[in-house]
Amino acid sequence: GITHDVVKDDFEGCLLILRWLSYMPETMLNLPPVLPGLHDPIDRQIDFVPTSTPYDPRYMIQGRYLASNQPSTNYIDIGI
C-alpha cells in the first residue's frame, strides 16, 4: 500500500513513521496489535446494497441518514 502525509519538519516526520510502525506486528509471525475495547462483529447488520444503476459510493463508505433521520448501517460506520 501507499500512504501520504505532510509534516512541518524531519523530526515530525520521524515521529509519524514511528506511530505508523506501531500499527505493524513486531515480526511477520506475530499478529498486528489490537486496541483494547474495539468491537466490530463480523455478523453486524448492513443496510447498504449496491445496485446496477449509478449510486453515490460515499453512502457505502461513510453512511447516510435515512428518511426516518436514523443512520443506516454500512460497511464503515457513520462519522468515521
mmJSON file of the N, C-alpha and C atoms, coordinates in Angstrom:
{"data_MODEL":{"atom_site":{
"group_PDB":["ATOM","ATOM","ATOM","ATOM","ATOM","ATOM","ATOM","ATOM","ATOM","ATOM","ATOM","ATOM","ATOM","ATOM","ATOM","ATOM","ATOM","ATOM","ATOM","ATOM","ATOM","ATOM","ATOM","ATOM","ATOM","ATOM","ATOM","ATOM","ATOM","ATOM","ATOM","ATOM","ATOM","ATOM","ATOM","ATOM","ATOM","ATOM","ATOM","ATOM","ATOM","ATOM","ATOM","ATOM","ATOM","ATOM","ATOM","ATOM","ATOM","ATOM","ATOM","ATOM","ATOM","ATOM","ATOM","ATOM","ATOM","ATOM","ATOM","ATOM","ATOM","ATOM","ATOM","ATOM","ATOM","ATOM","ATOM","ATOM","ATOM","ATOM","ATOM","ATOM","ATOM","ATOM","ATOM","ATOM","ATOM","ATOM","ATOM","ATOM","ATOM","ATOM","ATOM","ATOM","ATOM","ATOM","ATOM","ATOM","ATOM","ATOM","ATOM","ATOM","ATOM","ATOM","ATOM","ATOM","ATOM","ATOM","ATOM","ATOM","ATOM","ATOM","ATOM","ATOM","ATOM","ATOM","ATOM","ATOM","ATOM","ATOM","ATOM","ATOM","ATOM","ATOM","ATOM","ATOM","ATOM","ATOM","ATOM","ATOM","ATOM","ATOM","ATOM","ATOM","ATOM","ATOM","ATOM","ATOM","ATOM","ATOM","ATOM","ATOM","ATOM","ATOM","ATOM","ATOM","ATOM","ATOM","ATOM","ATOM","ATOM","ATOM","ATOM","ATOM","ATOM","ATOM","ATOM","ATOM","ATOM","ATOM","ATOM","ATOM","ATOM","ATOM","ATOM","ATOM","ATOM","ATOM","ATOM","ATOM","ATOM","ATOM","ATOM","ATOM","ATOM","ATOM","ATOM","ATOM","ATOM","ATOM","ATOM","ATOM","ATOM","ATOM","ATOM","ATOM","ATOM","ATOM","ATOM","ATOM","ATOM","ATOM","ATOM","ATOM","ATOM","ATOM","ATOM","ATOM","ATOM","ATOM","ATOM","ATOM","ATOM","ATOM","ATOM","ATOM","ATOM","ATOM","ATOM","ATOM","ATOM","ATOM","ATOM","ATOM","ATOM","ATOM","ATOM","ATOM","ATOM","ATOM","ATOM","ATOM","ATOM","ATOM","ATOM","ATOM","ATOM","ATOM","ATOM","ATOM","ATOM","ATOM","ATOM","ATOM","ATOM","ATOM","ATOM","ATOM","ATOM","ATOM","ATOM","ATOM","ATOM","ATOM","ATOM","ATOM","ATOM","ATOM","ATOM","ATOM"],
"id":[1,2,3,4,5,6,7,8,9,10,11,12,13,14,15,16,17,18,19,20,21,22,23,24,25,26,27,28,29,30,31,32,33,34,35,36,37,38,39,40,41,42,43,44,45,46,47,48,49,50,51,52,53,54,55,56,57,58,59,60,61,62,63,64,65,66,67,68,69,70,71,72,73,74,75,76,77,78,79,80,81,82,83,84,85,86,87,88,89,90,91,92,93,94,95,96,97,98,99,100,101,102,103,104,105,106,107,108,109,110,111,112,113,114,115,116,117,118,119,120,121,122,123,124,125,126,127,128,129,130,131,132,133,134,135,136,137,138,139,140,141,142,143,144,145,146,147,148,149,150,151,152,153,154,155,156,157,158,159,160,161,162,163,164,165,166,167,168,169,170,171,172,173,174,175,176,177,178,179,180,181,182,183,184,185,186,187,188,189,190,191,192,193,194,195,196,197,198,199,200,201,202,203,204,205,206,207,208,209,210,211,212,213,214,215,216,217,218,219,220,221,222,223,224,225,226,227,228,229,230,231,232,233,234,235,236,237,238,239,240],
"type_symbol":["N","C","C","N","C","C","N","C","C","N","C","C","N","C","C","N","C","C","N","C","C","N","C","C","N","C","C","N","C","C","N","C","C","N","C","C","N","C","C","N","C","C","N","C","C","N","C","C","N","C","C","N","C","C","N","C","C","N","C","C","N","C","C","N","C","C","N","C","C","N","C","C","N","C","C","N","C","C","N","C","C","N","C","C","N","C","C","N","C","C","N","C","C","N","C","C","N","C","C","N","C","C","N","C","C","N","C","C","N","C","C","N","C","C","N","C","C","N","C","C","N","C","C","N","C","C","N","C","C","N","C","C","N","C","C","N","C","C","N","C","C","N","C","C","N","C","C","N","C","C","N","C","C","N","C","C","N","C","C","N","C","C","N","C","C","N","C","C","N","C","C","N","C","C","N","C","C","N","C","C","N","C","C","N","C","C","N","C","C","N","C","C","N","C","C","N","C","C","N","C","C","N","C","C","N","C","C","N","C","C","N","C","C","N","C","C","N","C","C","N","C","C","N","C","C","N","C","C","N","C","C","N","C","C","N","C","C","N","C","C"],
"label_atom_id":["N","CA","C","N","CA","C","N","CA","C","N","CA","C","N","CA","C","N","CA","C","N","CA","C","N","CA","C","N","CA","C","N","CA","C","N","CA","C","N","CA","C","N","CA","C","N","CA","C","N","CA","C","N","CA","C","N","CA","C","N","CA","C","N","CA","C","N","CA","C","N","CA","C","N","CA","C","N","CA","C","N","CA","C","N","CA","C","N","CA","C","N","CA","C","N","CA","C","N","CA","C","N","CA","C","N","CA","C","N","CA","C","N","CA","C","N","CA","C","N","CA","C","N","CA","C","N","CA","C","N","CA","C","N","CA","C","N","CA","C","N","CA","C","N","CA","C","N","CA","C","N","CA","C","N","CA","C","N","CA","C","N","CA","C","N","CA","C","N","CA","C","N","CA","C","N","CA","C","N","CA","C","N","CA","C","N","CA","C","N","CA","C","N","CA","C","N","CA","C","N","CA","C","N","CA","C","N","CA","C","N","CA","C","N","CA","C","N","CA","C","N","CA","C","N","CA","C","N","CA","C","N","CA","C","N","CA","C","N","CA","C","N","CA","C","N","CA","C","N","CA","C","N","CA","C","N","CA","C","N","CA","C","N","CA","C","N","CA","C","N","CA","C","N","CA","C","N","CA","C"],
"label_alt_id":[null,null,null,null,null,null,null,null,null,null,null,null,null,null,null,null,null,null,null,null,null,null,null,null,null,null,null,null,null,null,null,null,null,null,null,null,null,null,null,null,null,null,null,null,null,null,null,null,null,null,null,null,null,null,null,null,null,null,null,null,null,null,null,null,null,null,null,null,null,null,null,null,null,null,null,null,null,null,null,null,null,null,null,null,null,null,null,null,null,null,null,null,null,null,null,null,null,null,null,null,null,null,null,null,null,null,null,null,null,null,null,null,null,null,null,null,null,null,null,null,null,null,null,null,null,null,null,null,null,null,null,null,null,null,null,null,null,null,null,null,null,null,null,null,null,null,null,null,null,null,null,null,null,null,null,null,null,null,null,null,null,null,null,null,null,null,null,null,null,null,null,null,null,null,null,null,null,null,null,null,null,null,null,null,null,null,null,null,null,null,null,null,null,null,null,null,null,null,null,null,null,null,null,null,null,null,null,null,null,null,null,null,null,null,null,null,null,null,null,null,null,null,null,null,null,null,null,null,null,null,null,null,null,null,null,null,null,null,null,null],
"label_comp_id":["GLY","GLY","GLY","ILE","ILE","ILE","THR","THR","THR","HIS","HIS","HIS","ASP","ASP","ASP","VAL","VAL","VAL","VAL","VAL","VAL","LYS","LYS","LYS","ASP","ASP","ASP","ASP","ASP","ASP","PHE","PHE","PHE","GLU","GLU","GLU","GLY","GLY","GLY","CYS","CYS","CYS","LEU","LEU","LEU","LEU","LEU","LEU","ILE","ILE","ILE","LEU","LEU","LEU","ARG","ARG","ARG","TRP","TRP","TRP","LEU","LEU","LEU","SER","SER","SER","TYR","TYR","TYR","MET","MET","MET","PRO","PRO","PRO","GLU","GLU","GLU","THR","THR","THR","MET","MET","MET","LEU","LEU","LEU","ASN","ASN","ASN","LEU","LEU","LEU","PRO","PRO","PRO","PRO","PRO","PRO","VAL","VAL","VAL","LEU","LEU","LEU","PRO","PRO","PRO","GLY","GLY","GLY","LEU","LEU","LEU","HIS","HIS","HIS","ASP","ASP","ASP","PRO","PRO","PRO","ILE","ILE","ILE","ASP","ASP","ASP","ARG","ARG","ARG","GLN","GLN","GLN","ILE","ILE","ILE","ASP","ASP","ASP","PHE","PHE","PHE","VAL","VAL","VAL","PRO","PRO","PRO","THR","THR","THR","SER","SER","SER","THR","THR","THR","PRO","PRO","PRO","TYR","TYR","TYR","ASP","ASP","ASP","PRO","PRO","PRO","ARG","ARG","ARG","TYR","TYR","TYR","MET","MET","MET","ILE","ILE","ILE","GLN","GLN","GLN","GLY","GLY","GLY","ARG","ARG","ARG","TYR","TYR","TYR","LEU","LEU","LEU","ALA","ALA","ALA","SER","SER","SER","ASN","ASN","ASN","GLN","GLN","GLN","PRO","PRO","PRO","SER","SER","SER","THR","THR","THR","ASN","ASN","ASN","TYR","TYR","TYR","ILE","ILE","ILE","ASP","ASP","ASP","ILE","ILE","ILE","GLY","GLY","GLY","ILE","ILE","ILE"],
"label_asym_id":["A","A","A","A","A","A","A","A","A","A","A","A","A","A","A","A","A","A","A","A","A","A","A","A","A","A","A","A","A","A","A","A","A","A","A","A","A","A","A","A","A","A","A","A","A","A","A","A","A","A","A","A","A","A","A","A","A","A","A","A","A","A","A","A","A","A","A","A","A","A","A","A","A","A","A","A","A","A","A","A","A","A","A","A","A","A","A","A","A","A","A","A","A","A","A","A","A","A","A","A","A","A","A","A","A","A","A","A","A","A","A","A","A","A","A","A","A","A","A","A","A","A","A","A","A","A","A","A","A","A","A","A","A","A","A","A","A","A","A","A","A","A","A","A","A","A","A","A","A","A","A","A","A","A","A","A","A","A","A","A","A","A","A","A","A","A","A","A","A","A","A","A","A","A","A","A","A","A","A","A","A","A","A","A","A","A","A","A","A","A","A","A","A","A","A","A","A","A","A","A","A","A","A","A","A","A","A","A","A","A","A","A","A","A","A","A","A","A","A","A","A","A","A","A","A","A","A","A","A","A","A","A","A","A","A","A","A","A","A","A"],
"label_entity_id":["1","1","1","1","1","1","1","1","1","1","1","1","1","1","1","1","1","1","1","1","1","1","1","1","1","1","1","1","1","1","1","1","1","1","1","1","1","1","1","1","1","1","1","1","1","1","1","1","1","1","1","1","1","1","1","1","1","1","1","1","1","1","1","1","1","1","1","1","1","1","1","1","1","1","1","1","1","1","1","1","1","1","1","1","1","1","1","1","1","1","1","1","1","1","1","1","1","1","1","1","1","1","1","1","1","1","1","1","1","1","1","1","1","1","1","1","1","1","1","1","1","1","1","1","1","1","1","1","1","1","1","1","1","1","1","1","1","1","1","1","1","1","1","1","1","1","1","1","1","1","1","1","1","1","1","1","1","1","1","1","1","1","1","1","1","1","1","1","1","1","1","1","1","1","1","1","1","1","1","1","1","1","1","1","1","1","1","1","1","1","1","1","1","1","1","1","1","1","1","1","1","1","1","1","1","1","1","1","1","1","1","1","1","1","1","1","1","1","1","1","1","1","1","1","1","1","1","1","1","1","1","1","1","1","1","1","1","1","1","1"],
"label_seq_id":[1,1,1,2,2,2,3,3,3,4,4,4,5,5,5,6,6,6,7,7,7,8,8,8,9,9,9,10,10,10,11,11,11,12,12,12,13,13,13,14,14,14,15,15,15,16,16,16,17,17,17,18,18,18,19,19,19,20,20,20,21,21,21,22,22,22,23,23,23,24,24,24,25,25,25,26,26,26,27,27,27,28,28,28,29,29,29,30,30,30,31,31,31,32,32,32,33,33,33,34,34,34,35,35,35,36,36,36,37,37,37,38,38,38,39,39,39,40,40,40,41,41,41,42,42,42,43,43,43,44,44,44,45,45,45,46,46,46,47,47,47,48,48,48,49,49,49,50,50,50,51,51,51,52,52,52,53,53,53,54,54,54,55,55,55,56,56,56,57,57,57,58,58,58,59,59,59,60,60,60,61,61,61,62,62,62,63,63,63,64,64,64,65,65,65,66,66,66,67,67,67,68,68,68,69,69,69,70,70,70,71,71,71,72,72,72,73,73,73,74,74,74,75,75,75,76,76,76,77,77,77,78,78,78,79,79,79,80,80,80],
"pdbx_PDB_ins_code":[null,null,null,null,null,null,null,null,null,null,null,null,null,null,null,null,null,null,null,null,null,null,null,null,null,null,null,null,null,null,null,null,null,null,null,null,null,null,null,null,null,null,null,null,null,null,null,null,null,null,null,null,null,null,null,null,null,null,null,null,null,null,null,null,null,null,null,null,null,null,null,null,null,null,null,null,null,null,null,null,null,null,null,null,null,null,null,null,null,null,null,null,null,null,null,null,null,null,null,null,null,null,null,null,null,null,null,null,null,null,null,null,null,null,null,null,null,null,null,null,null,null,null,null,null,null,null,null,null,null,null,null,null,null,null,null,null,null,null,null,null,null,null,null,null,null,null,null,null,null,null,null,null,null,null,null,null,null,null,null,null,null,null,null,null,null,null,null,null,null,null,null,null,null,null,null,null,null,null,null,null,null,null,null,null,null,null,null,null,null,null,null,null,null,null,null,null,null,null,null,null,null,null,null,null,null,null,null,null,null,null,null,null,null,null,null,null,null,null,null,null,null,null,null,null,null,null,null,null,null,null,null,null,null,null,null,null,null,null,null],
"Cartn_x":[0.808,0.0,0.855,0.216,0.873,0.181,0.963,0.396,1.081,0.354,0.889,0.542,1.45,1.188,2.136,1.762,2.593,2.956,4.237,4.712,5.545,5.746,6.455,7.968,8.491,9.948,10.298,11.602,12.065,11.732,11.847,11.548,10.098,9.18,7.763,7.547,8.305,8.22,8.656,9.745,10.214,9.18,8.571,7.531,6.34,5.988,4.876,5.212,6.446,6.879,6.803,7.273,7.214,5.777,4.895,3.479,2.904,3.234,2.738,3.26,4.538,5.115,4.482,3.924,3.292,2.047,1.526,0.368,0.783,2.072,2.573,2.972,2.871,3.333,4.855,5.35,6.791,7.554,7.012,7.604,6.474,6.829,5.789,5.048,5.579,4.932,3.935,3.959,3.072,1.827,0.76,-0.442,-0.249,-0.915,-0.808,-1.422,-0.956,-1.53,-2.989,-3.787,-5.213,-5.493,-6.231,-6.598,-7.655,-7.494,-8.495,-9.81,-10.897,-12.202,-12.863,-12.172,-12.805,-13.59,-14.786,-15.612,-16.428,-16.181,-16.932,-17.295,-18.459,-18.812,-18.896,-18.426,-18.396,-19.81,-20.768,-22.13,-23.079,-22.558,-23.434,-24.312,-25.443,-26.406,-25.818,-25.989,-25.565,-26.766,-27.176,-28.341,-28.023,-26.809,-26.477,-26.31,-26.97,-26.82,-26.522,-25.349,-25.046,-26.068,-26.345,-27.302,-26.584,-27.258,-26.679,-26.812,-27.617,-27.755,-26.75,-26.402,-25.434,-25.897,-24.955,-25.233,-23.999,-24.156,-23.052,-22.253,-21.003,-20.245,-19.928,-20.064,-19.829,-20.851,-22.054,-23.051,-22.549,-21.829,-21.315,-20.198,-19.377,-18.204,-18.527,-19.177,-19.36,-20.773,-21.699,-23.061,-23.893,-25.138,-26.064,-27.225,-28.006,-29.19,-30.403,-31.24,-32.456,-33.541,-34.663,-35.779,-36.286,-36.107,-36.545,-35.551,-34.525,-33.47,-32.605,-32.645,-31.795,-30.618,-29.415,-28.28,-28.442,-28.039,-28.033,-26.807,-26.869,-25.696,-24.968,-23.665,-22.886,-21.608,-20.811,-19.534,-18.605,-18.623,-17.871,-18.891,-18.83,-19.86,-19.88,-21.04,-21.197,-20.27,-19.674,-18.839,-17.366,-17.023,-15.609,-14.977],
"Cartn_y":[-1.184,0.0,1.252,2.354,3.658,4.555,5.361,6.336,7.679,8.737,10.082,10.9,11.781,12.715,13.892,15.013,16.22,16.606,16.84,17.261,18.527,19.237,20.52,20.376,19.259,19.094,17.607,17.299,15.911,15.215,15.943,15.349,14.873,15.728,15.344,14.168,14.149,13.018,11.721,11.768,10.573,10.095,11.022,10.652,9.991,10.515,9.94,8.527,8.33,6.988,6.018,6.444,5.571,5.245,6.232,5.974,4.978,5.148,4.232,2.824,2.712,1.394,0.729,1.506,0.919,0.113,0.29,-0.483,-1.804,-1.995,-3.206,-4.238,-5.536,-6.557,-6.493,-7.02,-6.991,-7.821,-8.979,-9.822,-10.335,-10.966,-11.495,-12.678,-13.217,-14.339,-13.871,-12.599,-12.058,-11.436,-11.398,-10.693,-9.197,-8.343,-6.906,-6.543,-5.454,-5.04,-4.631,-4.898,-4.572,-3.648,-2.583,-1.665,-2.317,-2.242,-2.832,-2.057,-2.776,-2.127,-1.969,-2.313,-2.219,-3.491,-3.319,-4.479,-4.152,-4.874,-4.72,-6.117,-6.619,-8.007,-8.262,-9.419,-9.771,-9.975,-10.253,-10.526,-9.354,-8.122,-6.973,-6.665,-6.025,-5.662,-4.601,-4.796,-3.812,-3.514,-2.222,-1.818,-1.531,-1.083,-0.655,-1.858,-1.799,-2.827,-2.119,-2.363,-1.729,-2.143,-1.237,-1.515,-1.478,-1.92,-1.868,-0.475,0.384,1.765,2.642,3.804,4.668,5.052,5.083,5.491,6.201,6.883,7.61,6.628,6.304,5.319,5.767,7.063,7.534,6.958,6.619,6.011,4.672,3.926,2.633,2.808,3.833,4.012,4.754,5.903,6.736,6.729,6.088,6.019,7.209,7.157,8.251,8.136,9.192,9.17,8.803,7.942,7.506,8.564,8.374,9.317,9.465,8.427,8.461,9.203,9.813,10.542,9.619,8.338,7.358,7.028,6.819,6.452,5.036,4.846,3.497,2.762,1.449,0.67,0.319,0.478,0.334,-0.436,-0.544,-1.23,-0.524,0.79,1.593,2.508,2.62,3.36,4.854,5.483,6.93,7.678,8.736,9.579,9.205,8.156,7.756,8.37],
"Cartn_z":[0.0,0.0,0.0,-0.207,-0.238,0.768,1.442,2.36,2.144,2.338,2.173,3.405,3.778,4.865,4.712,5.259,5.199,6.625,6.851,8.159,7.998,9.106,9.013,9.031,9.583,9.6,9.714,9.635,9.669,10.986,12.09,13.389,13.446,13.005,12.991,12.042,10.945,10.01,10.654,11.438,12.143,13.165,13.884,14.85,14.15,12.984,12.229,11.75,11.309,10.886,12.06,13.226,14.41,14.788,14.7,15.004,13.999,12.713,11.689,11.946,12.301,12.567,13.782,14.698,15.883,15.524,14.323,13.861,13.228,13.005,12.352,13.408,13.069,14.012,14.163,15.292,15.542,14.516,14.13,13.088,12.212,11.106,10.214,10.85,11.929,12.608,13.672,14.014,15.049,14.412,15.187,14.76,14.996,14.204,14.445,15.795,16.418,17.695,17.536,18.55,18.54,19.712,19.45,20.519,21.411,22.725,23.616,23.528,23.686,23.72,22.36,21.273,19.957,19.69,19.181,18.861,17.619,16.555,15.316,14.85,15.28,14.981,13.48,13.084,11.673,11.114,11.965,11.507,11.737,11.82,12.066,10.852,11.099,10.064,9.133,7.831,6.834,5.948,5.913,5.134,3.673,3.386,2.035,1.114,-0.051,-1.069,-2.389,-3.001,-4.281,-5.341,-6.258,-7.33,-8.675,-9.711,-11.055,-11.667,-11.056,-11.518,-10.768,-11.3,-10.613,-9.205,-8.289,-6.913,-6.379,-5.287,-4.666,-3.809,-4.171,-3.395,-1.974,-1.71,-0.339,0.624,0.141,1.021,1.554,0.727,1.148,2.173,1.993,2.84,4.131,4.025,5.216,5.762,5.073,5.571,5.142,5.493,5.205,6.174,6.238,7.095,6.259,6.791,6.112,6.273,5.591,5.672,7.111,7.918,9.32,10.22,9.631,10.336,11.193,10.9,11.566,10.653,11.211,10.357,9.823,8.571,8.012,8.527,8.556,8.926,7.639,7.642,6.417,6.657,5.606,5.705,6.679,6.683,7.648,8.312,9.602,10.33,10.003,10.196,10.008,10.958,10.46,11.295,11.291,10.617,10.581,9.355],
"occupancy":[1.0,1.0,1.0,1.0,1.0,1.0,1.0,1.0,1.0,1.0,1.0,1.0,1.0,1.0,1.0,1.0,1.0,1.0,1.0,1.0,1.0,1.0,1.0,1.0,1.0,1.0,1.0,1.0,1.0,1.0,1.0,1.0,1.0,1.0,1.0,1.0,1.0,1.0,1.0,1.0,1.0,1.0,1.0,1.0,1.0,1.0,1.0,1.0,1.0,1.0,1.0,1.0,1.0,1.0,1.0,1.0,1.0,1.0,1.0,1.0,1.0,1.0,1.0,1.0,1.0,1.0,1.0,1.0,1.0,1.0,1.0,1.0,1.0,1.0,1.0,1.0,1.0,1.0,1.0,1.0,1.0,1.0,1.0,1.0,1.0,1.0,1.0,1.0,1.0,1.0,1.0,1.0,1.0,1.0,1.0,1.0,1.0,1.0,1.0,1.0,1.0,1.0,1.0,1.0,1.0,1.0,1.0,1.0,1.0,1.0,1.0,1.0,1.0,1.0,1.0,1.0,1.0,1.0,1.0,1.0,1.0,1.0,1.0,1.0,1.0,1.0,1.0,1.0,1.0,1.0,1.0,1.0,1.0,1.0,1.0,1.0,1.0,1.0,1.0,1.0,1.0,1.0,1.0,1.0,1.0,1.0,1.0,1.0,1.0,1.0,1.0,1.0,1.0,1.0,1.0,1.0,1.0,1.0,1.0,1.0,1.0,1.0,1.0,1.0,1.0,1.0,1.0,1.0,1.0,1.0,1.0,1.0,1.0,1.0,1.0,1.0,1.0,1.0,1.0,1.0,1.0,1.0,1.0,1.0,1.0,1.0,1.0,1.0,1.0,1.0,1.0,1.0,1.0,1.0,1.0,1.0,1.0,1.0,1.0,1.0,1.0,1.0,1.0,1.0,1.0,1.0,1.0,1.0,1.0,1.0,1.0,1.0,1.0,1.0,1.0,1.0,1.0,1.0,1.0,1.0,1.0,1.0,1.0,1.0,1.0,1.0,1.0,1.0,1.0,1.0,1.0,1.0,1.0,1.0,1.0,1.0,1.0,1.0,1.0,1.0],
"B_iso_or_equiv":[0.0,0.0,0.0,0.0,0.0,0.0,0.0,0.0,0.0,0.0,0.0,0.0,0.0,0.0,0.0,0.0,0.0,0.0,0.0,0.0,0.0,0.0,0.0,0.0,0.0,0.0,0.0,0.0,0.0,0.0,0.0,0.0,0.0,0.0,0.0,0.0,0.0,0.0,0.0,0.0,0.0,0.0,0.0,0.0,0.0,0.0,0.0,0.0,0.0,0.0,0.0,0.0,0.0,0.0,0.0,0.0,0.0,0.0,0.0,0.0,0.0,0.0,0.0,0.0,0.0,0.0,0.0,0.0,0.0,0.0,0.0,0.0,0.0,0.0,0.0,0.0,0.0,0.0,0.0,0.0,0.0,0.0,0.0,0.0,0.0,0.0,0.0,0.0,0.0,0.0,0.0,0.0,0.0,0.0,0.0,0.0,0.0,0.0,0.0,0.0,0.0,0.0,0.0,0.0,0.0,0.0,0.0,0.0,0.0,0.0,0.0,0.0,0.0,0.0,0.0,0.0,0.0,0.0,0.0,0.0,0.0,0.0,0.0,0.0,0.0,0.0,0.0,0.0,0.0,0.0,0.0,0.0,0.0,0.0,0.0,0.0,0.0,0.0,0.0,0.0,0.0,0.0,0.0,0.0,0.0,0.0,0.0,0.0,0.0,0.0,0.0,0.0,0.0,0.0,0.0,0.0,0.0,0.0,0.0,0.0,0.0,0.0,0.0,0.0,0.0,0.0,0.0,0.0,0.0,0.0,0.0,0.0,0.0,0.0,0.0,0.0,0.0,0.0,0.0,0.0,0.0,0.0,0.0,0.0,0.0,0.0,0.0,0.0,0.0,0.0,0.0,0.0,0.0,0.0,0.0,0.0,0.0,0.0,0.0,0.0,0.0,0.0,0.0,0.0,0.0,0.0,0.0,0.0,0.0,0.0,0.0,0.0,0.0,0.0,0.0,0.0,0.0,0.0,0.0,0.0,0.0,0.0,0.0,0.0,0.0,0.0,0.0,0.0,0.0,0.0,0.0,0.0,0.0,0.0,0.0,0.0,0.0,0.0,0.0,0.0],
"pdbx_formal_charge":[null,null,null,null,null,null,null,null,null,null,null,null,null,null,null,null,null,null,null,null,null,null,null,null,null,null,null,null,null,null,null,null,null,null,null,null,null,null,null,null,null,null,null,null,null,null,null,null,null,null,null,null,null,null,null,null,null,null,null,null,null,null,null,null,null,null,null,null,null,null,null,null,null,null,null,null,null,null,null,null,null,null,null,null,null,null,null,null,null,null,null,null,null,null,null,null,null,null,null,null,null,null,null,null,null,null,null,null,null,null,null,null,null,null,null,null,null,null,null,null,null,null,null,null,null,null,null,null,null,null,null,null,null,null,null,null,null,null,null,null,null,null,null,null,null,null,null,null,null,null,null,null,null,null,null,null,null,null,null,null,null,null,null,null,null,null,null,null,null,null,null,null,null,null,null,null,null,null,null,null,null,null,null,null,null,null,null,null,null,null,null,null,null,null,null,null,null,null,null,null,null,null,null,null,null,null,null,null,null,null,null,null,null,null,null,null,null,null,null,null,null,null,null,null,null,null,null,null,null,null,null,null,null,null,null,null,null,null,null,null],
"auth_seq_id":[1,1,1,2,2,2,3,3,3,4,4,4,5,5,5,6,6,6,7,7,7,8,8,8,9,9,9,10,10,10,11,11,11,12,12,12,13,13,13,14,14,14,15,15,15,16,16,16,17,17,17,18,18,18,19,19,19,20,20,20,21,21,21,22,22,22,23,23,23,24,24,24,25,25,25,26,26,26,27,27,27,28,28,28,29,29,29,30,30,30,31,31,31,32,32,32,33,33,33,34,34,34,35,35,35,36,36,36,37,37,37,38,38,38,39,39,39,40,40,40,41,41,41,42,42,42,43,43,43,44,44,44,45,45,45,46,46,46,47,47,47,48,48,48,49,49,49,50,50,50,51,51,51,52,52,52,53,53,53,54,54,54,55,55,55,56,56,56,57,57,57,58,58,58,59,59,59,60,60,60,61,61,61,62,62,62,63,63,63,64,64,64,65,65,65,66,66,66,67,67,67,68,68,68,69,69,69,70,70,70,71,71,71,72,72,72,73,73,73,74,74,74,75,75,75,76,76,76,77,77,77,78,78,78,79,79,79,80,80,80],
"auth_comp_id":["GLY","GLY","GLY","ILE","ILE","ILE","THR","THR","THR","HIS","HIS","HIS","ASP","ASP","ASP","VAL","VAL","VAL","VAL","VAL","VAL","LYS","LYS","LYS","ASP","ASP","ASP","ASP","ASP","ASP","PHE","PHE","PHE","GLU","GLU","GLU","GLY","GLY","GLY","CYS","CYS","CYS","LEU","LEU","LEU","LEU","LEU","LEU","ILE","ILE","ILE","LEU","LEU","LEU","ARG","ARG","ARG","TRP","TRP","TRP","LEU","LEU","LEU","SER","SER","SER","TYR","TYR","TYR","MET","MET","MET","PRO","PRO","PRO","GLU","GLU","GLU","THR","THR","THR","MET","MET","MET","LEU","LEU","LEU","ASN","ASN","ASN","LEU","LEU","LEU","PRO","PRO","PRO","PRO","PRO","PRO","VAL","VAL","VAL","LEU","LEU","LEU","PRO","PRO","PRO","GLY","GLY","GLY","LEU","LEU","LEU","HIS","HIS","HIS","ASP","ASP","ASP","PRO","PRO","PRO","ILE","ILE","ILE","ASP","ASP","ASP","ARG","ARG","ARG","GLN","GLN","GLN","ILE","ILE","ILE","ASP","ASP","ASP","PHE","PHE","PHE","VAL","VAL","VAL","PRO","PRO","PRO","THR","THR","THR","SER","SER","SER","THR","THR","THR","PRO","PRO","PRO","TYR","TYR","TYR","ASP","ASP","ASP","PRO","PRO","PRO","ARG","ARG","ARG","TYR","TYR","TYR","MET","MET","MET","ILE","ILE","ILE","GLN","GLN","GLN","GLY","GLY","GLY","ARG","ARG","ARG","TYR","TYR","TYR","LEU","LEU","LEU","ALA","ALA","ALA","SER","SER","SER","ASN","ASN","ASN","GLN","GLN","GLN","PRO","PRO","PRO","SER","SER","SER","THR","THR","THR","ASN","ASN","ASN","TYR","TYR","TYR","ILE","ILE","ILE","ASP","ASP","ASP","ILE","ILE","ILE","GLY","GLY","GLY","ILE","ILE","ILE"],
"auth_asym_id":["A","A","A","A","A","A","A","A","A","A","A","A","A","A","A","A","A","A","A","A","A","A","A","A","A","A","A","A","A","A","A","A","A","A","A","A","A","A","A","A","A","A","A","A","A","A","A","A","A","A","A","A","A","A","A","A","A","A","A","A","A","A","A","A","A","A","A","A","A","A","A","A","A","A","A","A","A","A","A","A","A","A","A","A","A","A","A","A","A","A","A","A","A","A","A","A","A","A","A","A","A","A","A","A","A","A","A","A","A","A","A","A","A","A","A","A","A","A","A","A","A","A","A","A","A","A","A","A","A","A","A","A","A","A","A","A","A","A","A","A","A","A","A","A","A","A","A","A","A","A","A","A","A","A","A","A","A","A","A","A","A","A","A","A","A","A","A","A","A","A","A","A","A","A","A","A","A","A","A","A","A","A","A","A","A","A","A","A","A","A","A","A","A","A","A","A","A","A","A","A","A","A","A","A","A","A","A","A","A","A","A","A","A","A","A","A","A","A","A","A","A","A","A","A","A","A","A","A","A","A","A","A","A","A","A","A","A","A","A","A"],
"auth_atom_id":["N","CA","C","N","CA","C","N","CA","C","N","CA","C","N","CA","C","N","CA","C","N","CA","C","N","CA","C","N","CA","C","N","CA","C","N","CA","C","N","CA","C","N","CA","C","N","CA","C","N","CA","C","N","CA","C","N","CA","C","N","CA","C","N","CA","C","N","CA","C","N","CA","C","N","CA","C","N","CA","C","N","CA","C","N","CA","C","N","CA","C","N","CA","C","N","CA","C","N","CA","C","N","CA","C","N","CA","C","N","CA","C","N","CA","C","N","CA","C","N","CA","C","N","CA","C","N","CA","C","N","CA","C","N","CA","C","N","CA","C","N","CA","C","N","CA","C","N","CA","C","N","CA","C","N","CA","C","N","CA","C","N","CA","C","N","CA","C","N","CA","C","N","CA","C","N","CA","C","N","CA","C","N","CA","C","N","CA","C","N","CA","C","N","CA","C","N","CA","C","N","CA","C","N","CA","C","N","CA","C","N","CA","C","N","CA","C","N","CA","C","N","CA","C","N","CA","C","N","CA","C","N","CA","C","N","CA","C","N","CA","C","N","CA","C","N","CA","C","N","CA","C","N","CA","C","N","CA","C","N","CA","C","N","CA","C","N","CA","C","N","CA","C","N","CA","C","N","CA","C"],
"pdbx_PDB_model_num":[1,1,1,1,1,1,1,1,1,1,1,1,1,1,1,1,1,1,1,1,1,1,1,1,1,1,1,1,1,1,1,1,1,1,1,1,1,1,1,1,1,1,1,1,1,1,1,1,1,1,1,1,1,1,1,1,1,1,1,1,1,1,1,1,1,1,1,1,1,1,1,1,1,1,1,1,1,1,1,1,1,1,1,1,1,1,1,1,1,1,1,1,1,1,1,1,1,1,1,1,1,1,1,1,1,1,1,1,1,1,1,1,1,1,1,1,1,1,1,1,1,1,1,1,1,1,1,1,1,1,1,1,1,1,1,1,1,1,1,1,1,1,1,1,1,1,1,1,1,1,1,1,1,1,1,1,1,1,1,1,1,1,1,1,1,1,1,1,1,1,1,1,1,1,1,1,1,1,1,1,1,1,1,1,1,1,1,1,1,1,1,1,1,1,1,1,1,1,1,1,1,1,1,1,1,1,1,1,1,1,1,1,1,1,1,1,1,1,1,1,1,1,1,1,1,1,1,1,1,1,1,1,1,1,1,1,1,1,1,1]
}}}
